[in-house]
């Protein structure tokens, strides 16, 4: 691919369903969507932009199309919901993203900002520098935001706490965990491109020596015998969270917490029931638009 080129994955839909479609695109590809409305044609298009097509792209496209067909069961008219993929020529994408992404504060303890921002942290505030757009998660999405809030809320200063990020994407949660004082911090993703991005972001934030970021599939993940963590975050698709509930539950210390995100509100009850059947109880939950996230702990 030529330097600076980019892939655009778009869904033609209706204004009524644009938020739900955007949520599905973000869930599938791990980056924030952009919406365009053509007033002359009365057409709404929701798109995400990627530096390269992901591993197993065909599988993701098929999963996306299946989820789009489910929208009617939610009572939403999504219109044609056609998925298109196009390789775009090089443009000044950095300048385009600068217009849309601003620094984010998480409960005052954490500042997330893009590299071009001159925003200075407040005293005692941890800083994560991460450029949006071509990464796999930048803190803008509701599910990532919930995980970050839980990282802050569950940190016990002066106490050693371990952290695992399942499906790390851009590495934002692992980097933030290190900045907040968690140790050791481990992370993995099944997508080699995500792992590459996460490692690059860790180097940029000068924490690469503190993090262990690997390429693993959750379905086949085998931690060291007896290895459990004080806090585990899994920002994944709901079917995977349900299917791998025992594996995820076994990664958490008895007094620890498991944070689950990437869940549509219509699917949260099923996820909650699956984990409660393992002996976990819901500690906290948050709804935002189409999404609901929750943290769980053993009774």
PyMOL commands that set and color helices and strands:
alter all, ss='L'
color gray80, all
select helices_A, chain A and resi 18-29+57-74+93-98+142-153+172-180+192-204+218-220+238-243+245-249+265-276
alter helices_A, ss='H'
color red, helices_A
select strands_A, chain A and resi 6-13+34-38+43-50+82-88+104-106+110-113+126-129+163-166+185-189+211-215+229-235+252-261+280-288+291-298
alter strands_A, ss='S'
color yellow, strands_A
deselect
rebuild
show_as cartoon
